[in-house]
């Protein structure tokens, strides 16, 4: 039997000098990308890896 849980987190995206920086303040996890979309995609992956550490 599997339990599926959907969680929602905040993503704050800021333009840096060369790249976009994405931050999840609830988990204190950050990532970056060349575009806003890439920064958010990378942040999602970083959050997933962060959460997996606790499972």
C-alpha positions as CSV (number, residue, x, y, z in Angstrom):
1,X,0.0,0.0,0.0
2,X,1.3,3.5,-0.9
3,X,0.5,6.8,0.6
4,X,0.6,9.7,-1.8
5,X,1.1,13.2,-0.3
6,X,1.1,16.4,-2.2
7,X,3.0,19.3,-0.7
8,X,3.2,22.9,-1.9
9,X,6.1,25.2,-1.3
10,X,6.9,28.8,-2.2
11,X,9.4,29.6,-5.0
12,X,11.0,33.0,-5.1
13,X,12.9,33.8,-8.3
14,X,15.3,36.8,-8.6
15,X,17.4,37.8,-11.5
16,X,21.1,37.7,-10.6
17,X,23.9,39.2,-12.6
18,X,24.3,36.2,-14.9
19,X,21.5,33.8,-14.0
20,X,18.1,33.5,-12.3
21,X,18.2,32.4,-8.7
22,X,15.2,30.4,-7.3
23,X,14.7,30.0,-3.5
24,X,12.4,27.8,-1.5
25,X,12.3,29.7,1.8
26,X,10.4,27.1,3.8
27,X,13.2,24.5,3.2
28,X,16.1,27.0,2.7
29,X,16.9,25.3,-0.6
30,X,18.1,27.3,-3.7
31,X,19.0,26.7,-7.3
32,X,19.7,28.6,-10.4
33,X,19.2,28.6,-14.2
34,X,19.7,30.6,-17.4
35,X,15.9,31.3,-17.6
36,X,13.2,31.6,-15.0
37,X,11.7,28.3,-16.2
38,X,15.1,26.5,-15.9
39,X,15.7,28.0,-12.4
40,X,12.2,26.7,-11.2
41,X,12.8,23.3,-12.8
42,X,16.2,23.0,-11.0
43,X,14.6,24.2,-7.8
44,X,12.0,21.5,-8.0
45,X,14.7,18.9,-8.5
46,X,16.7,20.3,-5.5
47,X,13.6,20.2,-3.3
48,X,12.8,16.6,-4.3
49,X,16.3,15.6,-3.4
50,X,16.2,17.5,-0.1
51,X,12.9,15.8,0.9
52,X,14.2,12.4,-0.1
53,X,17.0,12.7,2.5
54,X,14.3,12.6,5.2
55,X,12.3,9.6,3.9
